[in-house]
Amino acid sequence: MDKPEIPKRWLASPKLQIFLFMVTVFYCLSPIDLIPDVVPIIGWFDDLGVILVEIIAFLKYLKYRRETPPKGEPSASVSGTPSEKS
């Protein structure tokens, strides 16, 4: 069974990454959680899960950005050896 993947075009937007970061910070600081933070240890696991999902999404974004050059810029190509001038 294949694991679900986040489409790369969604992760390619820096604005989306900023939005996800702000939502993550708000969720972790907010008193409204799936499991209240009042419950010791267990209440912190949902915050930890949200933080881990954000870190994974950001790492996938960085990997995607490294693999694809920005629009309008030529891709870097490496020629065999540099030419020597006499």
Phi, psi and omega in degrees: 000129180283142177277147182294142179241146173277127179303136184297328181294334176287321182281346186285349183270121176297329179296321178294321179296320177295317179298315180298321178296315180296320178295319179298313179297315179299316182297318182290329180271343183287144176284349180266113181228167173295316175240119184302145180289350178295328177288117185299141176061305182298324180293339180274342182293326178291323175296317179298320178298317179296318179296318179295320178297320178296317179296317178297316179297320180291321178295322176294323176298314179298318179297317179296317181294327178288327183281332183244128178289153177298153180296140177089351178251136178291149179285147181284124177242142183253122176276164185307292180225150178291144180282139181261137178255137180268000000 
